[in-house]
Structure formats: structure tokens, C-alpha cells
Amino acid sequence: MKAWNRGTRIVVIPFGTLAASKICFAQLQTASLPIDIVCIDIEISDVEYNDRIHTSMENHKRPREAIHSWLIMLKARNSIARYALPPITEEGLGDSDFRVLDVLLHKGPMPVNAIGPKVDLNAGSVSVAVDRLYKKGLVSRVESSSDRRVRTVSLTEKGREMFVPLFRRHAALVKRAFQDVSLEEMQQLEVVLKKIGKRAESLAEKERSL
């Protein structure tokens, strides 16, 4: 630290902004005054950052891109699938098989063409899954008396005995994956995901109508 002599002359400029202080400082430099040191007294909140510092700070505050959130969603979904899927495959079922059995267990018998929208599968995938489950004796198919093109699918007793404990085990695994998430956070997550899904579906419909 520099030592000052007893006779050193100091001037303190208590201006509120850096711009005003700079002007006063320049005037003192050009004036013929016996001053050795000039101190500018300003608040740190009044400092005007230059472009480089300002840009750097803006980058730190920049909100995350939507694509980043989308990748996090995919990673979370895939991680849960890797954790919860093995018990399903051990029963000789695939993901589409599980979805069909799930909706039949919780919604009851329904026509083949009504299953797809419920489980987010196209008609072809549903048909193949139902055929597989039918051959294993896990579901039944009954033709409508009024329209033979319509077939109602329902769980058989064998299918219920196999799937009910499997679903309970699956639900327990998913619950463990969500163990660190509060009830409030889960509710918020559901609201956000529904909002994103509805928006994406609306955009897709607009694209299809063009």
C-alpha cells in the first residue's frame, strides 16, 4: 500500500453516477489546482458495465433452450424404461403389449380401433399386439353382432392373473424412481407436460391440414 505524506492534498467527488464523476475528474485534471489525489465516491450499483462484461453477464442469465429441456425429458424417460422394463420382458411382453393390457385392465373391454389413441399406438401396432396377446391366451376378441368389422378386446382370466401382479410391480418401480419428487412437484410436472403435449399436438394438426 502506498504511504501518503501528511501534506498530501485529497479531493473526494461524491457524485451519484460514473458519467458525472468522469466529467468532474477531467475538469480537475485541466485546472491549475494543488491537488495530489482525486477519489471518485460512487455506489457499485451505479457502475456502467462495458459491452464485453454486460454480454458475459447476459449469457449467464440466458434462459435454457427448449431443446435442452426436451433432451432431459428423453433421458429421464429412457432411464426409467431401462429400470422398469426388465420385469415386463421377463414375462415375454413388449412395451406395446404392456400398454394394451394396461388399458384393458383399467378401462375394461373396448374395440380394437379405440385402443390406439388410449395408449399412443397406431392401428397397425395395436393389431399386432392384440394378435400376440390373443395367441398367448391373455386377451379375447369378440366380433360385434351388428358389425363384423368391429372386434371388442378384453382381458381373459389368464391375462388378469398374469398382468395384475406385474402391473403392481411396475407401479412400485416407477414410484421408487420418483421417490425424490414431492407431490407438489409431480403435480407441476403433470401440468407442464400436458401443456407441452397439447401445444405440440395442436401444431401437428395444423401441419397436417396444410
N, C-alpha and C positions, 0 to 999 in steps of 0.2 A: 504493500500500500504506500502511495506517495505521501511524504510528510510535507505539510504546509507550514510556511513561516507565519509568525504572529502577525505580520503586517499584510498578509495576503488579502486582497480585496475580492469578495464573492458576491455575485448577484443571483438571486433566485427568481425565476419568472413563473408565477403561479397561474398560467393560462389553462383554460379548460380543454382546448383541442391542440393537437400536434401542429396543425396548419398555422394557427395563430402564433404559437410559440416559435415556429421556424422564422416567421416574419420578424418577430421581435429580436430574435437571436441575430439575424442578418443585419438589422439596424444597429445593434450594439457593436457588431464587428466593424462596421464602417464608421462608427462615431469615435471621436477622439476622447475617450473616457479612460481613466486609470483603473481598469478592471482586469484582474488576472484570470478569474474563473467565472463561467456562466453556467448555472444549473437550471434546467427546464423541469419544472414540477408539474407532471401530468398524471392522470389516472390511467392504469393499464387498459381499462375499457375504452379509452379514447384513442388508442393507437390505431392508425390506419395501416392495415397489412398491405404489403405489396402483392402484385398479381400472383407471383410464384407461391407464396405462403398461403394466400387465400385459396388458390386452386388446390393445393395439397390438403387443406382443411376440408374443402368441399368433397374431395374424393373419399375422405374418411367418413363423411356423413352421408354419402350417396346410398340410397336405398338399394336393397338386393334386387337383382333381376328376377323376373318371373321364372325364367328357365332354370335358375338356381333352385328355387323352391320346388319346381317340378322334378328335378333330379333327386332332391331329398325325399320327395314323396315316393318316387320309384324305388329308391334304395331301401326305404323303410318297408315298403310293400314286399319287395323281394326277400329282405331279411326275415320277415315274418313267415313268408311262404316256405323258405328253407327250413325254418324252425318247426312249423306246424304241419307241413305236408307229409313227412315220413310216415306217420301212423295211417294216413289215408292210402298211400301207395302200398303199404304193407297188407292192406285189405284187398289189394288188386283193383283199386279205383283210381281214376284220374281226376283232375280238377273239375272237368265238365260233369263227370259222373256225380261228384260230390255236390255240385251246385244243384243238379236236378233232384237228387234225393233230399237235399236241404229244403227246397221249395215245396216238395210234395209232403214232407213231414210237417212243415209249419203252415202251409196254405191248404193242404188237402188235395184231393184229385182234381185234375184240370186237363183241358185239351192240350195236345202236343204243341199246337201253334201259340198257346198262351204262356208256355213255359219260358220261351226265349227272352222276351222283354223283362221277365222277372229275375232272370239270372245273368243277363247281359251276354247271351249267346245267340248266334244266328240260327236260322231254322235248320240248316244242314248239320251243325254241331249238335243241336238238341236231338235231332232224329237219330244220329249215330250213337249218342249217349244212351238214349232210350232203348235202342236196339240192343246195346251191350247189356244194359241192366235187365232187360226182359229175358235175354238168354241165360242170365245168372239167376233168374227167378226172384229178383229183388223188386220188380215192378210188374204190374199187369196193364194190358191195353184192351179197352172195350170200345167197340165201334158204336157210334150213335145210331139209334133205330131210325131216326129221321134223316140222317145224312151220313152215309158210309165213309165219306172222306174225313169225317171228324172222329178222332180216337181220343178217349179220355184215359189218362195215365194215373195210376195210383200205386202207393206202396203195398206190397204184399206183406203177409205176416213175417215171412223170412226176411224181407227187406227191413222191416221195422226192428226186428230183433237184432239185426246186424248194425243198423245205422244209428239207433238211439244212443247206445253207449259210445260209438265212435264220435258222434257229434258232441256229446258231453266232454269227451276227452279233448277234442279240438277246441271247444269253447274255453276250457281250462287253460290250454296252452296260450291261446290268444290273450286271455286275461292276464297271464303271467308276463307276457310281452308288454302289456300296458300298465304294469304294476307301478311304475314311477309317474304315471299321469293321473292327475287329480280328476274328480268328477266334473268340476268346472272346466278344466282344460279339454276333457273329452267332448263336453257339450259345445265348446267353442270350436273345436276341431270339426265336429259334425256340421256345424253351421257354415264354416268356411269351405269345406269340401263340397257341400251341397250347392253353395253359391257358385263355386268354380265349375262344377259339373253342369248346372243349369245354363250357365253362360256359354260353355263350350258346345253344349247340345243345340242351343239357340243359333250359334254361329254356323254349326254344321248344317242345320236345316236351311239356313239362308243360302249356303253354298250349293246345296242340292237343288234348290229352287231356281238357281240362275240358269 
